[in-house]
């Protein structure tokens, strides 16, 4: 084997990839420089990493169908957009009025219709969340739609598939959409869902390419009969019940009833259409009028490589900038870009109580050590940071002033902001915000604060791991 020829071929392709990075992919300068460094300083490794993580110049072709499907929604939002611009829209909930500009920004940026009169229930424990999901599935009369990044072939995963199969046998329409890479990594495959398909249920596989890490469907959505919806950070698997190596699993999801469920339904159908070519989002049977007397305004905000900007990230920034007393954030992966870092730093310097909670242990080591370094950058500005010590925290949340916030699948990192498909529920309500804030404060009882003194005392080995991890964090 002539290694000189092999290395020459790799170098040739690295040059082609470098040209693509600079001239065709329009990456931000930091990410572009990071990729160029990897390609030329680590030629064989860089070659492989770029094939798996780096390319994005095909995204327009890949998601053209999806964009066309999204197009029809514009008519639904034009009237509300004009009312918000003209300030003719009157919120029933007074908490929403102070976030009018945030609501308008998300509507303009993401066509995220704001719906009122919703009920929202918060879950932070896996057993409680899945008990509620099983109850909703059991009560289904017309359809059950589930969309998850991971559906593991383990005890919980098989229990969910069995529950879906039982409903399919009753004549209920059942559709299960999962990401090919996320579910395959958890031991799932089409064979694992045979009980469901044999019973008449349908499955959809999002982006079957397994060698590409980017463009994964990271959303976690459930819609039952068009009247009950779930969204949050829990995937489907035993570890989300605290039965994995990381111990107790602290996450957050919400159960929604009301008009916002229609928006979750639309999101599901658009993703189902992309995966299967079947679109049913124009059939009114899936969008019944809600029989709910709630008070919570909600926006369902979607992000991903098919969006021009980063709507969920920009929603986070708008919430941070609106804060007057407190900003509480939980995320398993905290690798913010400069816009988010600056917003948090300025809020803290302005006297806002800014707190960030991350795990005390890694499920992805590079991301963990990078997260620790980015959190530490904010300490001097007055941001307080904590590691969650009672197992693993996987929640992706923000709550501002105890009156507004967001729960969903989007982490505070470049993958969620730009590379994966995400969905979050933004809420504007003192009761829900107060509950979220209360649970954050309760979590502090099982946390360790990362003080400047504690951080400065870390070992050289930890410093080295942080430096290397941070160096690769812009790649994407």
N, C-alpha and C positions, 0 to 999 in steps of 0.2 A: 504494500500500500504506500503510495507516494503522498506523504503528508504535506509536502510543499504545494502540491496541486490542490489538495483539499483546502488548505489555509488560503491559498490564492483565490479560490472560488468564494470562500466565506468572506474574504476581504472585499471582493468585487460586489457581492450582494450587500455588504455593510455600507459600501459607498452609495449603492442605489437606495438603500433605506434612508441614509443620511440626506440624500437629495429629496426624497419624499417628505421627510420631516421638515426640512427647511422651506421647500417650495410648494408643496401640495397640501399638507395637512393642517396648516395654520394653527399649530400648537402655540400656547403661550411661550414666551422666551425661556422661562425657567424650565418648563418641561422639555422644550426643544434642546436646550443645552445639556440637560441630564441625559436625554437619549443619545445625543452625539457622544458624550463622554463614555457611556456604556458601550456603544457600538465600536468605538475606536480603541478604548483602553482594555476592553474585555471581548475581543473579536468573536470567539466561538460562543461564549455565553451570551453576549449581546445579540448575536444572530438569532439564537433560540428565543431569548426573552422578547425580542421585537416581534417575532412571528406569533407568540402567544399573547402578549400584552399590548403591543404598540400600534398596530395599524388602525387607522380610522378613516382612511380616504374612501372606503366603499360604503360608508354609512348612508349616503343619500340614495344609492341604489337599493340597499337592503331595506330601507324603511320608507320607500316611495309609496307602497301600498298603504302603509299605516298612515302616512301623512294625508293621503287622499281620503281615507276613512274619517280622519279627524276633521276634515274640511267642512263637512255638513253641520258641525256643531256651531259654527259661527253665528248662524241666524238666531240661535237660542240665547246668545249672550249680548247681542247688540243692544237690545232694549234696556237690559239692566245696566250695561256699561254707560249708555247715554244718561240714564237716570242718576247714576252715581256721579258722572261728570257734572251734570246740571244741578247736583245736590237735591234732586227731587225725591231720591230714595230715602224713606224714613224707616229706620230700624226699630223693631218692636222691643229689642233688648238694648238698654242704654249702654251696656259695656261695649257693644259693637260700634257705636258712633265714634268713639275715640280712636278706633282703628280703621276708619273709613279709607284713609290713604293706603293702608296695607291691603285692604280688601280690593280696592280699585287696582292697585298694582298687580295683584295676583290674577284678577279678572282680565286685565289688559294683556299681561304677559303669558297667561296659561289658559285663558278661557275658563277659569275656575269660578263657576257660578256660585254665588253665596245663597244658601238656603237657610230659612229660619224655621222656627217651631220644631226643632229636632230634640230628641232626648239622647243623652250621651252617658254611658256607664263605663267607668274606668276599671281595667283589670291589670294588676301587676304580678299576679301569681299564675303560673301555668295551669295548675289544676282548676282554678276558678275560671280561667279563660276557656279551657277546653270543655269543662262541664257546660258552660253557657253555649258553646258552639254545638256540642252534641245535642243539647236540648233544642236548639233552633233547628238543627237538621231533622231531629225526630218529629218536630211539629210541621215540617214542610208539606205543602199540599200541591204545589205546582212545579217548582224548580229549586234546585240547589246549585249554586255556582261557586266554586272554590278556585283561587289562584294563589299559588305559593311557590316561593323560590325552591324550598326543600320539602319534599314529602318522603320521609325515610321509610325504608322497609323494615320497621321494627314494631314493637308492641303498639305504640300509639298510632303509627302510620297505618298498620293493618286494621286497627280498630276504626279509624276514620274511613278507610276504603270499605270496610264491612258495613258501616252505617250508611254510606252512600249507596252501596249495592242493595241494601234492604229497601231504601227509598225508591231506587230504580225499579225493583220488582213490583212495587206498588203503583207504578206508572208515573212517578214523579220524574221530570226531566233532570238529569244530573250531568253536569259538565265539570271536569277537573282539569285545570291548566297548571302545568308545572314547568320550571326551567330545566332544560336537559342536563346542564352541567351540575347545577345545585342538587338536583334529585339523584342523578347518577352517583355523585360523590357520597350520598347518604345511603347507598345500596339499593336505590330505586331503579326500576326499569319498567318497560311496558308489561313485562311478564308479571311484575308485582301488582299490577292493576287488573289482572285478568278477571278476578271475581266481579269487579265493577263492570267491565266491558261485556262479560258474559250475561250480566243482568240487564243490559241495555243502556248502561251509562256510557258517556263519551269522555275521552281524554284528549288533551291537546298538549303538544310538546313545543315549548318556546325555544327557538334558535337551536336546532339539533346539533350544530357544530360543537364538538366537545374539546377541540384543541384551542379554542379561543376563549380567553378569560373575560374579555370585554363584552359589552352589550348583553349582559345577562338580565333576565327579568327577576328583580329582587323584591317585587311587590308581594304583600301578604294581605289578600282580600277575600272575604266571603260574603255572598249575598244570598239570602233565602227568601223566596217568594216575592222579591222586590220590596219587602217591607222591613227586613232586618239585615243589617250589615255589620261586618267586623273589619277593622284595619289596625295594623300595628307592627310590632317587631317579631312576634312569635312565628317561627316556622312549625312544621309538623314533624315531631320526632321525640323520642324518649328524653333526650337531653333537655328539652324545653319544659319538661316536668321535673328537672333536677336529678335525673337518673344517669347523667353522663359524668365524665372524669372531672369536669369543672365544678361539680357540686350544685348547690342551689342556684336556680336560674331566675334572675330578676329581670323582667322585661316589662313592656307596657303595650297594651292594646285597648281599643275602645269598641263597645257595642253601640251602634247607632240605629235609631228608628226615626223615621221622618223623611222629608224630601231629600236629604243628603244621600239616602240609600240609592236614589235614582242616579246620582253622579257616580257612585261606586259601580252600579250596574253598567253605565256607559263605559267606564274604564275597563271593566271586565270584557264587554263585547268587542271593544276595539282591539284588545290584546288577543282575544279568542279569534277574531277575524284574521289577525296577522299570522297566528299559528296554524289555523285550519282552513282559512279562506271562506268561512261561514260567518255572515254578519246578520244579527237579529235585533240590532239596536233600534230599528224603526218600528218594531212591533209593540203596540201599547200594552199588551198583556203582561209584559215584563216590567211595566212602570205604573203600577196601581197608585191611585191617590192614597196618601198615607192617612190613617185614622189615628193620629197622634197629636196630643196637645202639649208639645214641648216648647222650650224657650231658647234653645241654643242655636246661634248662627254658626254654620259650618261651611267651609270650602274644602273640596277634595282637589288637591294640587298634585299634578303628575310631573315628573322630571325624567330626563334621559337623553341619550344621544340624538333623539329625533326632535329635541326642542332647541330653538335657536340660542336661548340663554339658559340660565340655571334657575328656574322658578322657585324650587324649594329652598335653595341657598339664599336667594334674594328675599324670600319670605322670612327666613330666619333673620336676615340682616334688618329688614323692616321692623320686625318685632323687637330686636335688640335696640334699635335706634329710638323706638317709641317708649322704652322703659323709663320709669320715673323712680322706682324704688328697688326692684329686684329682677334679676335674670338668672334662672336656674336651668342648667343643661345637664343631660345625661346622654352619654354615647360610649359604645364599646371601642370605637375607633375615632380618634380626635386628631385629624390632620387638616386643619383649616388653611385656606389660602389667605393672602394678605388682606382681602376685603373683610373677611370674617374676623380675623385677628384684630384689625384696626377698629372694627365696630365694638368688639368686646373690650378692648383696651380703653377706648374713649368713654364707653359707658362706665367702666370702673373709675376712671379719672374724674368723671362727673359726679361721683358719689353714689352711683348705683351699686347695690350689693350683687356682684356677679360671682356665681359659683359654678364650677364644672366638676362633674363626677365621672370617673373612668374606672375600668376594672383594676383589681390588684394583681391579676394574673393574666397571661396571654393565651388566647386561642390562636392568634396569628402573631408570632414573636416579633417580626419586623415592624408590623403595624403598632404593636404594643409599645415598643421602645421609642418609635417615632412619636406616638401620642404623648408619652411622658415628656419628651423634650419640648413639644409644642405647648403643652400645658404650662411647663416651667417658664416659657417665654413671657407668660402673662402675669406672673406673680409680682413682679416689680411694679406693675400698674395698679395693683390692689385686687386683682382677681384671686379668689380663693379656690383651691383645687383639692380634690379628695380621691382616694382610691376606695372602691367598694370592697369590703373584706368578707362579706357573708356569701361567698360563692362567686358567681360571675354576673355582671350587669351587662345586659344586651339592649336595654331601652334606648330609643332614639327620640328624645323629647326635649322640648323647651317650654318653660312657662314664665311669663312676664307679668310682674306686678300682681300675680295671683288672679289675673282677669283674662288672659289670652295665652295661646300657645299652640303647639303642634305635636302630634303623635303619628308615627308611621314607620316606614321602612328605611328612610334615608339617614345614613350616618353622617357625621360631620367630617367628611373626607372627599378627596377628589373623585373616587370611584362612584360615590353616590351622587355627587354634584354633576358629573359629566359623562360617566361611562356606563352606568347601569340604569335600568328602568326602575323608578321608585314611585311611591304614592304615599302622601301624608294627608291627614285631616287637620286643618287649621280651625281652631275654635275661638270664639269671642264670648266668654261667659264667666261671671265671677264664681258661680258654683263649681263648674268643672275646673276652672283655673285654681280655685281655692283647694279643691281636692288634690290636684296635681302637686301644688306647692306643699300641702300637708304631707303627702307621701315622700316627697323629696327630703323634707326636714326629718321625717322618721328614718329615712335611709341613712342620714348622717350619724345616727347612733351606732351604726356598724361600719363606719368609714374611718380612715386615717387621713388626716389633713397633710397635704404636701406643702410644708412651709419652706420658705427660702433656705432656712438653716438645714432642714432635713434633706432638701434637694442638693445643697452644696456638699453634703457629707457622703454622697453616693460614691461607690468604688470606681476605680479606673476602668475595670472591666465593664461596668454599667455605662460609663461615659463613652467607651468605645462602641458598644452596641447601639447606643443612642445616635452617635455620630454617623455610623454606617447606615442605620435605618433611615435617618433623616435625609441622607444623601439621595436615597432612592425614592423618597416619598413623592416627588413631583412627577414620576413616570406615569404616563397615561395618555 
